[in-house]
Amino acid sequence: MIRQINGAATGIAAAVDEHGAAAQEIVRNVAQAAHGTGEVTHNIVRVVKASEATGAVAHLVLASASELSRQSEQLNAEVRAFLTVVPAA
């Protein structure tokens, strides 16, 4: 009977050890997942900032192109006006 109890106790102790090892593995996996999630979040923030910067630069390029177009039209009008005043040679 004592051998049976001792065997059962040994089995229970082994099961508890296995359970502890499994719990530690779960904790490690959760920590790794949390770290990975943090890295993904950091990368998303960087992408958002880069997108915002790209949008700001695109807005400046559009404004510059519009101003250049306006100046080109004005120069074209002034050249036409000049050519109407200057006699053809």
N, CA, C and O atoms as a DFTB+ gen file, in Angstrom:
356 C
 N C O
     1  1       0.807      -1.182       0.000
     2  2       0.000       0.000       0.000
     3  2       0.861       1.262       0.000
     4  3       0.559       2.228      -0.701
     5  1       1.935       1.246       0.791
     6  2       2.822       2.397       0.848
     7  2       3.477       2.605      -0.517
     8  3       3.668       3.745      -0.942
     9  1       3.817       1.532      -1.197
    10  2       4.409       1.649      -2.527
    11  2       3.418       2.290      -3.506
    12  3       3.802       3.095      -4.354
    13  1       2.165       1.928      -3.377
    14  2       1.144       2.505      -4.252
    15  2       0.997       4.008      -3.976
    16  3       0.907       4.816      -4.900
    17  1       0.974       4.355      -2.710
    18  2       0.857       5.778      -2.341
    19  2       2.092       6.532      -2.810
    20  3       1.990       7.637      -3.344
    21  1       3.266       5.926      -2.606
    22  2       4.517       6.547      -3.037
    23  2       4.533       6.721      -4.562
    24  3       4.963       7.758      -5.067
    25  1       4.067       5.714      -5.279
    26  2       3.989       5.799      -6.741
    27  2       3.028       6.889      -7.179
    28  3       3.317       7.640      -8.111
    29  1       1.879       6.978      -6.507
    30  2       0.903       8.020      -6.840
    31  2       1.474       9.398      -6.548
    32  3       1.299      10.333      -7.330
    33  1       2.160       9.517      -5.413
    34  2       2.755      10.809      -5.049
    35  2       3.827      11.196      -6.059
    36  3       3.935      12.365      -6.430
    37  1       4.609      10.239      -6.501
    38  2       5.644      10.506      -7.504
    39  2       4.996      10.946      -8.817
    40  3       5.466      11.881      -9.465
    41  1       3.930      10.278      -9.199
    42  2       3.205      10.653     -10.422
    43  2       2.618      12.050     -10.318
    44  3       2.675      12.830     -11.269
    45  1       2.059      12.357      -9.165
    46  2       1.478      13.685      -8.953
    47  2       2.576      14.742      -9.009
    48  3       2.403      15.797      -9.620
    49  1       3.715      14.450      -8.360
    50  2       4.831      15.404      -8.366
    51  2       5.327      15.638      -9.794
    52  3       5.632      16.770     -10.168
    53  1       5.407      14.588     -10.575
    54  2       5.840      14.723     -11.966
    55  2       4.839      15.556     -12.759
    56  3       5.226      16.399     -13.568
    57  1       3.565      15.319     -12.528
    58  2       2.528      16.087     -13.225
    59  2       2.585      17.561     -12.839
    60  3       2.399      18.434     -13.686
    61  1       2.841      17.838     -11.561
    62  2       2.955      19.223     -11.104
    63  2       4.162      19.893     -11.755
    64  3       4.084      21.051     -12.166
    65  1       5.280      19.167     -11.851
    66  2       6.470      19.706     -12.523
    67  2       6.176      20.011     -13.987
    68  3       6.561      21.065     -14.494
    69  1       5.498      19.098     -14.663
    70  2       5.147      19.313     -16.064
    71  2       4.220      20.511     -16.211
    72  3       4.361      21.316     -17.132
    73  1       3.273      20.613     -15.291
    74  2       2.344      21.748     -15.320
    75  2       3.109      23.058     -15.134
    76  3       2.839      24.038     -15.829
    77  1       4.056      23.078     -14.204
    78  2       4.871      24.275     -13.966
    79  2       5.683      24.643     -15.189
    80  3       5.780      25.818     -15.543
    81  1       6.277      23.636     -15.848
    82  2       7.065      23.895     -17.056
    83  2       6.174      24.432     -18.168
    84  3       6.564      25.347     -18.894
    85  1       4.980      23.867     -18.301
    86  2       4.043      24.344     -19.330
    87  2       3.617      25.784     -19.032
    88  3       3.507      26.601     -19.946
    89  1       3.381      26.090     -17.771
    90  2       2.986      27.448     -17.397
    91  2       4.108      28.434     -17.700
    92  3       3.851      29.538     -18.180
    93  1       5.364      28.038     -17.418
    94  2       6.502      28.908     -17.724
    95  2       6.634      29.139     -19.229
    96  3       6.955      30.245     -19.662
    97  1       6.389      28.108     -20.018
    98  2       6.442      28.245     -21.476
    99  2       5.353      29.198     -21.965
   100  3       5.585      30.009     -22.861
   101  1       4.176      29.095     -21.375
   102  2       3.078      30.007     -21.736
   103  2       3.470      31.445     -21.405
   104  3       3.238      32.354     -22.202
   105  1       4.062      31.649     -20.235
   106  2       4.490      32.992     -19.833
   107  2       5.522      33.535     -20.816
   108  3       5.447      34.700     -21.206
   109  1       6.485      32.707     -21.222
   110  2       7.488      33.141     -22.204
   111  2       6.833      33.505     -23.532
   112  3       7.178      34.514     -24.148
   113  1       5.892      32.683     -23.965
   114  2       5.216      32.955     -25.241
   115  2       4.407      34.248     -25.186
   116  3       4.397      35.021     -26.144
   117  1       3.737      34.478     -24.074
   118  2       2.952      35.715     -23.916
   119  2       3.883      36.922     -23.913
   120  3       3.567      37.952     -24.510
   121  1       5.028      36.802     -23.246
   122  2       5.993      37.915     -23.214
   123  2       6.524      38.199     -24.618
   124  3       6.650      39.358     -25.015
   125  1       6.833      37.144     -25.364
   126  2       7.309      37.338     -26.733
   127  2       6.231      37.973     -27.601
   128  3       6.528      38.851     -28.412
   129  1       5.001      37.547     -27.444
   130  2       3.899      38.128     -28.223
   131  2       3.715      39.599     -27.869
   132  3       3.475      40.425     -28.749
   133  1       3.827      39.928     -26.591
   134  2       3.690      41.320     -26.166
   135  2       4.816      42.163     -26.748
   136  3       4.586      43.289     -27.191
   137  1       6.015      41.631     -26.747
   138  2       7.154      42.355     -27.332
   139  2       6.933      42.560     -28.831
   140  3       7.159      43.654     -29.348
   141  1       6.498      41.522     -29.519
   142  2       6.220      41.632     -30.957
   143  2       5.132      42.642     -31.245
   144  3       5.221      43.396     -32.214
   145  1       4.111      42.663     -30.416
   146  2       3.027      43.630     -30.583
   147  2       3.543      45.048     -30.407
   148  3       3.136      45.959     -31.129
   149  1       4.440      45.234     -29.446
   150  2       5.043      46.546     -29.235
   151  2       5.838      46.998     -30.446
   152  3       5.774      48.164     -30.836
   153  1       6.586      46.080     -31.040
   154  2       7.358      46.419     -32.235
   155  2       6.440      46.780     -33.399
   156  3       6.709      47.729     -34.135
   157  1       5.367      46.029     -33.564
   158  2       4.415      46.327     -34.641
   159  2       3.792      47.708     -34.423
   160  3       3.654      48.490     -35.365
   161  1       3.423      47.996     -33.198
   162  2       2.844      49.303     -32.884
   163  2       3.829      50.416     -33.211
   164  3       3.454      51.429     -33.802
   165  1       5.085      50.231     -32.828
   166  2       6.125      51.220     -33.116
   167  2       6.263      51.424     -34.630
   168  3       6.379      52.556     -35.099
   169  1       6.251      50.344     -35.375
   170  2       6.378      50.447     -36.838
   171  2       5.174      51.141     -37.458
   172  3       5.320      51.912     -38.407
   173  1       3.998      50.875     -36.932
   174  2       2.786      51.540     -37.442
   175  2       2.875      53.042     -37.193
   176  3       2.513      53.840     -38.058
   177  1       3.354      53.425     -36.021
   178  2       3.507      54.854     -35.708
   179  2       4.490      55.494     -36.690
   180  3       4.255      56.602     -37.172
   181  1       5.589      54.796     -36.987
   182  2       6.563      55.329     -37.950
   183  2       5.944      55.478     -39.332
   184  3       6.206      56.464     -40.020
   185  1       5.130      54.520     -39.748
   186  2       4.480      54.598     -41.061
   187  2       3.499      55.772     -41.095
   188  3       3.423      56.493     -42.091
   189  1       2.757      55.960     -40.016
   190  2       1.806      57.078     -39.960
   191  2       2.548      58.406     -40.065
   192  3       2.129      59.297     -40.804
   193  1       3.652      58.538     -39.324
   194  2       4.422      59.781     -39.378
   195  2       4.994      60.015     -40.775
   196  3       4.983      61.139     -41.277
   197  1       5.492      58.953     -41.396
   198  2       6.030      59.083     -42.754
   199  2       4.926      59.467     -43.732
   200  3       5.154      60.268     -44.639
   201  1       3.738      58.909     -43.559
   202  2       2.605      59.246     -44.427
   203  2       2.212      60.710     -44.258
   204  3       1.920      61.402     -45.233
   205  1       2.208      61.166     -43.021
   206  2       1.872      62.567     -42.771
   207  2       2.904      63.488     -43.417
   208  3       2.551      64.500     -44.022
   209  1       4.177      63.132     -43.284
   210  2       5.234      63.948     -43.892
   211  2       5.104      63.939     -45.410
   212  3       5.275      64.976     -46.050
   213  1       4.810      62.799     -45.982
   214  2       4.632      62.701     -47.429
   215  2       3.455      63.555     -47.883
   216  3       3.532      64.230     -48.910
   217  1       2.376      63.526     -47.126
   218  2       1.210      64.360     -47.460
   219  2       1.542      65.838     -47.406
   220  3       1.094      66.609     -48.255
   221  1       2.323      66.239     -46.413
   222  2       2.701      67.646     -46.288
   223  2       3.578      68.068     -47.466
   224  3       3.398      69.150     -48.025
   225  1       4.518      67.217     -47.835
   226  2       5.390      67.538     -48.969
   227  2       4.582      67.574     -50.265
   228  3       4.796      68.446     -51.107
   229  1       3.659      66.635     -50.425
   230  2       2.818      66.627     -51.627
   231  2       2.005      67.916     -51.713
   232  3       1.825      68.463     -52.801
   233  1       1.520      68.398     -50.591
   234  2       0.767      69.655     -50.570
   235  2       1.668      70.812     -51.016
   236  3       1.238      71.670     -51.787
   237  1       2.910      70.836     -50.536
   238  2       3.839      71.890     -50.943
   239  2       4.157      71.813     -52.433
   240  3       4.240      72.841     -53.106
   241  1       4.335      70.607     -52.947
   242  2       4.607      70.438     -54.382
   243  2       3.423      70.931     -55.202
   244  3       3.604      71.613     -56.210
   245  1       2.221      70.591     -54.777
   246  2       1.024      71.053     -55.483
   247  2       0.926      72.575     -55.462
   248  3       0.619      73.197     -56.479
   249  1       1.185      73.169     -54.304
   250  2       1.130      74.635     -54.207
   251  2       2.185      75.272     -55.104
   252  3       1.916      76.271     -55.771
   253  1       3.383      74.696     -55.122
   254  2       4.448      75.232     -55.984
   255  2       4.093      75.088     -57.456
   256  3       4.325      76.007     -58.240
   257  1       3.537      73.954     -57.837
   258  2       3.142      73.732     -59.226
   259  2       2.036      74.702     -59.627
   260  3       2.042      75.215     -60.746
   261  1       1.105      74.955     -58.743
   262  2       0.025      75.903     -59.041
   263  2       0.580      77.307     -59.227
   264  3       0.183      78.021     -60.148
   265  1       1.497      77.702     -58.351
   266  2       2.105      79.030     -58.468
   267  2       2.919      79.136     -59.754
   268  3       2.876      80.165     -60.428
   269  1       3.652      78.093     -60.099
   270  2       4.429      78.091     -61.340
   271  2       3.502      78.206     -62.551
   272  3       3.806      78.926     -63.502
   273  1       2.385      77.504     -62.513
   274  2       1.420      77.589     -63.611
   275  2       0.868      79.007     -63.730
   276  3       0.728      79.531     -64.835
   277  1       0.556      79.624     -62.600
   278  2       0.029      80.994     -62.602
   279  2       1.063      81.953     -63.187
   280  3       0.733      82.810     -64.006
   281  1       2.316      81.798     -62.759
   282  2       3.372      82.678     -63.267
   283  2       3.613      82.453     -64.766
   284  3       3.882      83.403     -65.501
   285  1       3.517      81.210     -65.209
   286  2       3.689      80.894     -66.621
   287  2       2.602      81.564     -67.455
   288  3       2.883      82.119     -68.517
   289  1       1.358      81.511     -66.972
   290  2       0.258      82.160     -67.686
   291  2       0.459      83.671     -67.735
   292  3       0.198      84.310     -68.754
   293  1       0.920      84.230     -66.629
   294  2       1.158      85.675     -66.582
   295  2       2.280      86.058     -67.552
   296  3       2.156      87.047     -68.275
   297  1       3.366      85.291     -67.575
   298  2       4.475      85.565     -68.489
   299  2       4.014      85.449     -69.939
   300  3       4.382      86.268     -70.781
   301  1       3.204      84.426     -70.226
   302  2       2.679      84.240     -71.576
   303  2       1.854      85.459     -72.009
   304  3       1.986      85.940     -73.134
   305  1       1.007      85.949     -71.108
   306  2       0.188      87.126     -71.420
   307  2       1.063      88.356     -71.648
   308  3       0.793      89.143     -72.555
   309  1       2.094      88.530     -70.848
   310  2       2.970      89.688     -71.003
   311  2       3.766      89.604     -72.310
   312  3       3.968      90.621     -72.973
   313  1       4.217      88.408     -72.685
   314  2       4.938      88.245     -73.948
   315  2       4.011      88.558     -75.117
   316  3       4.419      89.235     -76.061
   317  1       2.775      88.079     -75.070
   318  2       1.812      88.382     -76.149
   319  2       1.574      89.881     -76.243
   320  3       1.531      90.443     -77.338
   321  1       1.419      90.529     -75.087
   322  2       1.197      91.982     -75.091
   323  2       2.405      92.710     -75.669
   324  3       2.247      93.672     -76.420
   325  1       3.597      92.262     -75.329
   326  2       4.804      92.858     -75.858
   327  2       4.888      92.687     -77.371
   328  3       5.256      93.615     -78.092
   329  1       4.544      91.495     -77.842
   330  2       4.637      91.228     -79.272
   331  2       3.628      92.035     -80.071
   332  3       3.872      92.331     -81.241
   333  1       2.523      92.392     -79.484
   334  2       1.560      93.229     -80.202
   335  2       2.040      94.666     -80.309
   336  3       1.639      95.394     -81.218
   337  1       2.895      95.074     -79.384
   338  2       3.406      96.460     -79.391
   339  2       4.613      96.586     -80.294
   340  3       4.771      97.597     -80.979
   341  1       5.469      95.576     -80.307
   342  2       6.700      95.618     -81.107
   343  2       6.369      95.243     -82.548
   344  3       5.768      94.200     -82.809
   345  1       6.766      96.101     -83.469
   346  2       6.487      95.760     -84.880
   347  2       7.322      94.566     -85.326
   348  3       8.450      94.373     -84.872
   349  1       6.751      93.776     -86.217
   350  2       7.458      92.605     -86.736
   351  2       8.629      93.075     -87.570
   352  3       8.474      93.988     -88.382
   353  1       9.760      92.496     -87.400
   354  2      10.945      92.929     -88.141
   355  2      11.177      92.078     -89.365
   356  3      12.135      92.307     -90.104
